[in-house]
Amino acid sequence: MISESHRFAAVPGQALRGAGSQVERPELAAQLIEQLQDARRRELELFSDLTDEQLIGPEMRIIEPPLWEIGHVGWFQERWILRKLDGAGPLLAQADRLYDSFNIPNALRWRLEFPSRQATLEYLDAVLDRCIRRLAGRQPTDHEAYFYRLALFHEDMHGETLTHIRQTLGYAPPSLSISHGVIPDDPDFEPHDVEVPGGVFCLGATADIPFVFDNEKWAHPVGVAPYRISAAPVTAAEFLRFVEDGGYRDREVWSEAGWEWRLQAAADHPVYWQRDGEHWLRRDFDHITLLPDLLQSLGQADHPSPESLILDHQIGPLP
Ligand SMILES: [Fe+2]
């Protein structure tokens, strides 16, 4: 989930920072442009097929109206590149009153007078076009590169949010041009726990790491007590056994905080699972599958494997 508290108090220092590795200066502008265009392509794939009614959708604390999402992405890019770096005025006079996530609470986002779908998309285009054109024929400074990456990663995070909105509201799955890599099952894997002896480790980013968000600053030692943990993520098949064994009603297997959450959420099973008589169903976007069929297709019917499906978090109500 995205936090809308985009806090980033400090701009990095002198080193040239890349998204994951140091980038040679002559390549940096081209790389940033390609990444910005790629993020936008994904964002539009997640947005463009929504109906007019779905552009706003029902009000829920855990989501936002998709039309707000997309306008906010343009506003953020404009705010930190064109307006921050160049001192440019806003392209939309009312943009701060619509899209400023620092100052517009979630509940208000369903009550604003947004530009039309077409006008919003034109605003996004205009901002991105200006952000790209200001790099033409030259390389960005470290200071500029920081804000380009900030806008880039922010747009990627909102791509996740749009995906989450579509799943939460049971919309059709998005048609994405990226391929979905298939990780092969390991038929020999046996679920097991591993012992972690505990000790002190360094949590957070070090100054030599390329772009970091403020909540990753800075690395500091943290003590951890010894513990045991599964060697692989819990699979749907394993969790099904937990649910059918009454795990949601067994106070002994929950932490205090977890039990409080369970009671408050009235949770009896994963949020996108539903019992239908003798069967369990799972909803993915607008598609409902019998859980046993799903497990069979994932190779989890008898032998759960670490590469298989990881469970949804229970973060919203059943549709
Ligand atoms: Fe945001």
Residues whose N, C-alpha, C, O or C-beta is under 5 A from the ligand:
A	BS01	LIG	S101
